[in-house]
Amino acid sequence: MPSVQLNRKVFEKYVGKKLPDDNLKERISYLGTDLESLDNDTINVEIFPNRPDMLSEQGFARAFSSFIGMKTGLRNHEIKKSSHKVIVEESVKKVRPYTACAIVKGLKFDDEKIKETIQIQEKLHITYGRNRKKVAIGIYPFEKIKTPIRFVALKPAEIKFRPLEFLREINGLQILSQHPAGREYGHLLEGMDMFPIFIDANDKILSMPPIINSHDVGKITEETRDVFIECSGFDYGVLAKCLNMIVTALADMGGEIHSMEIDFYGKKVISPNLKPTEMKIDIIYINKRLGLELKEKDVKELLERMGYGYSKGKALIPAYRSDILHHIDLVEDIAIAYGYENIPEEIPEVATVGEESKFSVFKRKVSEILVGLGLIECKTYHITNKAFQNTMMNCNIDVIELANALNLEYSVLNAWLVPLLFEILRGNKHHEYPQNIFAIGSVFKKNEKEETGIQEQERLACLLCSDQVDYTRMRQVIDYLLRMLDVEYKIDAVDHSSFIDGRVGRVIVKGKKVAYIGEISPKVLENWELDMPVAAFELNLSELFSVMD
């Protein structure tokens, strides 16, 4: 979990109340965060990954102030309309296609406020932005910028500016090799013919996201009063939410939020949008989950203590909250506001003897065998996107789409696991080879015989990636695994568009087809921007376990 160091005096100023150490320690812990240390000057806390809006003095104090009853309910952050524009040009469409932008005016920066702003930016980069892969954030002195601002892509040799805290002007490729930020994050632009840049109406380059700002027009100082903020990436919804976290923190710092018009390839969007989203409240569901007997007025009061609004049976969710995806998320916040310590303890009316399921023992054994071969185990999500499952893998598998997906990046359930491991390989191209990895996880397919119409199974995916990899090496891995499990098998030649013709097979155990194994086709490697050969297998552990003696 990310840790943040909060200035205690600043924190208490925003909360509006000073609490004794013991009371502060208790309340911080009950809010759902881990207190690491506390003294007269600083508060060090661990923030759960689902609450990136709390990664600043302003955001944490806002949540804490509501929780202790000082300033409850939905906060109103006014946005003033401006005539300033950002134009997103077609050239960035395949590089880094989206941005969310805003202006915040009237800030009075000092050394402390600059540190707070840098902390907001860096903590969001690391967590919500996935080390700048998902979101890259730029904050600039607006006084030095002339609008309209353009978001464009140019050839690296054509990009020339002095990067932040660097001695001289260099070009885009030199930034990747010579600047510390370029060396750290250069892999995010690896293999691209064009690099994205923000450039103002005076043709001054503001930054080259996701790497570095310009030293001339991208550095905040104590003289700065107005700032331009941009978040760039691949999903506008994600960027807009990140921008909301930043502008509300700066507004709490004393700034005045101003909107901008963004021209996305001819479509105009006003940014930021701080209008709360609505979610219908189901009091019966809440009481069933918590074992309580809350009334509507109780739910309203508890929601307001967690910073929500309430209107006509609906929760009004703050625009900076990224973690509220389902009604159960509201239930969790209601439980926090009610106080887990206030929920009565009950002894269950059933008596059972717990033991680990045989299938869990089986999965652990499989994992230990592969770790013993030197493979690294990875953990993946249950949800992904259709492009990863099909387009990138050069195949056409029937996937189950989410009914209310919040973004395109996570919009379908896993139909198979191999694409998720390819995403890991693509993100680690800058590390040394070989990269031999595996994952055990759930996949989903339609099955009308199931109560939900969806069948869930556990599978094992394994990838070998190096210049020495071929079908034989992967065959040795699966052969060793199945021998250690005392399973006899055979492999029949088959066709599969994700693999090389003639180098792919179907693993069969007692008449059941339980796995594909083979060398990945060059087309798939090209789609994932990988230069090394890859061999893979995906084994249905649920099917295998069912046929084992």
HUHU-V718998 format. One record per residue. RES is the residue in one small letter. D_CENTER is the distance of its C-alpha to the mean C-alpha in Angstrom with 1 decimal. Layout:
BEGIN
res;d_center
RES;D_CENTER
RES;D_CENTER
END
This chain:
BEGIN
res;d_center
m;13.3
p;13.3
s;16.9
v;18.3
q;22.0
l;23.4
n;26.8
r;28.8
k;31.2
v;28.6
f;26.7
e;30.0
k;30.9
y;28.0
v;28.5
g;32.1
k;33.5
k;34.2
l;33.9
p;35.8
d;33.9
d;34.3
n;33.2
l;30.2
k;29.1
e;29.6
r;27.8
i;24.7
s;24.5
y;25.1
l;22.3
g;19.9
t;19.2
d;20.9
l;23.6
e;24.3
s;27.2
l;29.2
d;32.1
n;34.0
d;31.7
t;28.1
i;25.8
n;23.2
v;20.6
e;17.5
i;14.8
f;12.9
p;9.1
n;9.4
r;11.5
p;10.2
d;13.2
m;15.5
l;14.8
s;18.1
e;21.7
q;21.7
g;18.6
f;19.7
a;23.3
r;22.7
a;21.2
f;23.9
s;26.7
s;26.1
f;25.9
i;29.3
g;30.8
m;31.4
k;29.6
t;28.4
g;27.1
l;25.0
r;25.1
n;26.4
h;25.1
e;27.5
i;26.7
k;29.6
k;30.1
s;30.7
s;32.0
h;29.6
k;27.8
v;25.1
i;26.0
v;23.4
e;25.7
e;25.7
s;25.4
v;21.6
k;20.9
k;20.3
v;18.8
r;16.2
p;17.3
y;16.0
t;16.3
a;16.5
c;19.3
a;21.6
i;24.6
v;25.3
k;29.0
g;31.4
l;29.4
k;31.7
f;29.9
d;31.4
d;30.2
e;28.4
k;26.6
i;25.6
k;24.1
e;22.2
t;20.8
i;19.8
q;18.2
i;16.0
q;15.0
e;14.5
k;12.6
l;10.1
h;10.0
i;9.6
t;7.0
y;5.0
g;6.1
r;5.7
n;9.4
r;10.0
k;9.1
k;6.6
v;8.7
a;12.1
i;14.2
g;18.0
i;20.6
y;24.2
p;27.7
f;28.6
e;32.3
k;32.2
i;30.6
k;32.4
t;30.8
p;30.1
i;27.2
r;26.4
f;23.1
v;24.7
a;24.5
l;27.5
k;28.8
p;27.9
a;31.6
e;31.9
i;29.3
k;31.2
f;30.5
r;30.5
p;27.0
l;26.3
e;28.8
f;30.3
l;34.1
r;34.6
e;33.4
i;31.8
n;30.4
g;26.9
l;27.6
q;29.2
i;26.2
l;24.2
s;27.1
q;28.6
h;26.1
p;24.1
a;20.8
g;21.8
r;22.4
e;19.1
y;16.9
g;19.5
h;18.0
l;15.5
l;18.7
e;20.7
g;23.0
m;22.7
d;26.0
m;24.9
f;22.7
p;21.3
i;23.0
f;23.5
i;27.3
d;29.5
a;32.9
n;34.8
d;32.9
k;31.3
i;28.1
l;25.5
s;22.8
m;21.4
p;17.6
p;15.5
i;18.3
i;20.7
n;22.7
s;26.4
h;28.7
d;31.0
v;29.0
g;25.6
k;26.7
i;26.8
t;30.2
e;32.2
e;34.0
t;30.9
r;31.2
d;29.0
v;25.5
f;23.7
i;19.9
e;17.7
c;14.0
s;13.8
g;11.6
f;11.7
d;10.9
y;13.2
g;12.0
v;8.6
l;10.9
a;13.5
k;11.6
c;10.7
l;14.4
n;15.7
m;14.5
i;16.3
v;19.4
t;20.1
a;20.0
l;22.4
a;24.5
d;24.9
m;26.0
g;28.8
g;27.5
e;28.2
i;25.5
h;26.7
s;25.3
m;25.2
e;25.9
i;23.6
d;25.4
f;23.1
y;25.7
g;28.2
k;26.1
k;26.0
v;23.3
i;23.8
s;21.0
p;19.9
n;20.4
l;20.5
k;22.2
p;21.1
t;20.1
e;22.5
m;22.3
k;25.7
i;26.7
d;28.4
i;30.5
i;31.9
y;28.5
i;27.6
n;30.9
k;30.7
r;27.4
l;28.6
g;32.3
l;33.4
e;35.6
l;33.9
k;35.4
e;33.8
k;34.8
d;33.2
v;29.8
k;30.1
e;30.9
l;28.1
l;25.4
e;26.9
r;26.6
m;22.8
g;22.8
y;23.0
g;25.9
y;28.1
s;30.3
k;32.4
g;30.5
k;27.0
a;24.3
l;23.2
i;19.5
p;18.8
a;16.9
y;14.7
r;13.5
s;10.1
d;10.8
i;14.0
l;13.7
h;17.0
h;20.3
i;19.8
d;17.2
l;20.2
v;22.4
e;20.4
d;20.8
i;24.4
a;25.0
i;23.8
a;26.0
y;28.9
g;28.5
y;28.1
e;31.2
n;33.1
i;32.4
p;35.6
e;35.6
e;37.2
i;38.5
p;37.6
e;40.7
v;40.0
a;40.6
t;38.8
v;38.6
g;35.1
e;34.6
e;31.9
s;31.9
k;33.5
f;30.6
s;28.3
v;31.0
f;31.1
k;27.4
r;27.6
k;30.7
v;29.0
s;26.2
e;28.9
i;30.9
l;28.2
v;27.2
g;31.0
l;30.9
g;28.5
l;25.3
i;22.0
e;20.1
c;16.4
k;14.3
t;12.4
y;11.1
h;13.8
i;12.4
t;11.9
n;13.8
k;17.6
a;17.6
f;16.2
q;18.6
n;21.6
t;21.8
m;20.4
m;22.4
n;25.5
c;26.2
n;26.4
i;25.2
d;25.3
v;21.9
i;21.3
e;19.4
l;17.8
a;20.1
n;17.8
a;14.5
l;12.6
n;11.4
l;12.7
e;9.8
y;10.1
s;13.8
v;15.9
l;16.7
n;17.2
a;20.8
w;20.8
l;18.8
v;20.0
p;17.6
l;14.6
l;16.6
f;17.3
e;13.7
i;13.9
l;17.3
r;16.3
g;13.8
n;16.6
k;19.6
h;20.4
h;21.3
e;24.7
y;25.9
p;26.6
q;23.2
n;24.1
i;21.4
f;21.3
a;19.3
i;20.7
g;19.0
s;19.8
v;20.7
f;22.1
k;25.1
k;27.4
n;30.5
e;32.9
k;34.6
e;31.6
e;31.6
t;28.3
g;29.1
i;26.2
q;26.8
e;24.3
q;25.1
e;23.9
r;23.9
l;23.8
a;22.5
c;23.8
l;23.6
l;25.9
c;25.4
s;28.1
d;31.2
q;33.3
v;31.4
d;33.3
y;34.1
t;36.6
r;34.1
m;31.7
r;34.8
q;35.8
v;32.5
i;32.8
d;36.5
y;36.1
l;33.5
l;35.8
r;38.9
m;37.3
l;36.7
d;40.3
v;39.4
e;41.5
y;40.0
k;40.8
i;39.0
d;40.1
a;39.3
v;37.2
d;35.4
h;31.7
s;30.3
s;27.3
f;29.9
i;33.0
d;36.1
g;38.4
r;35.8
v;34.1
g;35.4
r;35.0
v;35.4
i;37.8
v;38.7
k;41.7
g;41.4
k;37.7
k;35.3
v;32.5
a;30.7
y;30.3
i;30.8
g;31.3
e;30.5
i;27.8
s;29.2
p;29.1
k;27.7
v;24.5
l;24.3
e;24.8
n;22.0
w;19.5
e;21.3
l;22.6
d;26.1
m;26.9
p;28.3
v;26.4
a;28.0
a;26.3
f;27.3
e;25.7
l;27.8
n;28.0
l;28.4
s;29.4
e;32.2
l;33.3
f;33.6
s;35.6
v;38.2
m;38.6
d;41.7
END
